[in-house]
Amino acid sequence: MKRIAMLFAIAVMFVGASYSAQKSATFSGDIMDSACAKGGAHNPSMGTSAQCTLACVKAGSKFVLYDGATKTVYQLDDQKKPVAFAGAKVKVTGTYDDATKTIHVTDIKAAS
C-alpha cells in the first residue's frame, strides 16, 4: 500500500512540474471560424470577414486563430473573447497545448 501511495505522489509531482513548465506565448493570425479556416478563406457571399465569421459561429462553428503564413489553425479554449475580434488580425497570448492544438487564451489584442 505504501508503494502505491509513493508512486501516486511521484506521478502527481511530475504532472505538476510538466504543467507548470508551459510558458505563455504570443500567436499571430486572424480570428476566423473553424469551417472557413479549413479552406483558409472566408465565403465572399457572406459579407465582410467579420460578418462571415460571426454567421458561421452562430451556425455552429467555433472561433479559431488562423495563421495564414503557416496555414495553421489553432483552436481557442475561450469562445467569448474572440467575438470582439471576429475577422480581424490579432495577437493571442496564452499557453499552447500541442496534444489538442489548443491555445488556452489569456489575452487577445488587435495586431498593430
N, C-alpha and C positions, 0 to 999 in steps of 0.2 A: 504494500500500500504506500509506503514511504517513497518507493522508487517511482510509482506512478505520479505521486504529488510532485516529486522533484522534476520529472520530465515535463509535466504540465507547466511548472514555474519557469523552466528554461524556455519552453516554447512561447510563453507569454512575453518573456523578455525579448526574444528575437523578433516577434511580431511587432512589439512596441518600438524596437530600435529601427526596424525597416520602415515603419510608418512615419516615425519622426524624421527619418532621413530624407523624405521627399521635400524638395525645395520649391519655393514659389518661382514661377517663371512667367514671362510675358509672351503671348502668342498674337500674331497679327493676321488679319484677314477680313472677310465680310460676314456679317450676320445674315445667314440665309436659313431657309427651311430645308429639312433633310431630303425632301423629294427633289427640289431643284438642285441641291448641292451634288446629288448623284450624277447629274449631267453637266454640272459646272456652270450653269446659266439659268437665269430666270425666264419665265414664259412671257414674251413681249405682249401678248394679248391680255395679260393680267394687269397691265398698267406699269407703274414705276416698280423698281426693285423692292421698295418698302411695301407697296400695295400687294405685290405678288407674295412676298414673304408672309405678311400677316394673313392673307387669304388662305395660303397653304397650311399655315399653322392652325388656323381656325378649322380647316378641313381635316386635321389630324396629324399633320407633320410636326416635327419637333424643331426648335431653334438649334442651329449648329454654327460653328465657325468654319468658314471655308477659306483655305489659303490657296488662292489661285496660282501662285508661283510654284507651289509643290503639288497642287491638285489634291491636297489633304483635307479631309473632313474630320473635324473634331466634335464629338458630342459634348454638350454642355449640361452639367447637372442642374444648374439653375435655369428655369424656364421663365422667370419673371423679369430679371434684369435685362435680357436681350430685347424685350418688347420695345423699349425706347430707342433701340439702335437697329431696328429691322431694316435690312437692305443697305446698311451703312458700313463703311470701312472702320474697323475698331482695333483696339489693343485690349486683349483679355488677359488679366492676371489671375493666376491660380496654380494649383498643382495638377500634374498630368498623371493619369492612371493608364499606363501602357497596356495593361491587360484588357481594359474595357474601351480604350481610346477615348476617354472622357476627361475633360478639364473640369476640375472642382473649382468653380468660379468664386473669386473673392472680389473682383472689380472689373468693370468694363468702362472704357473711355473711348471717345471718338479719336480716330487716328489723326495725327496732325499733318 
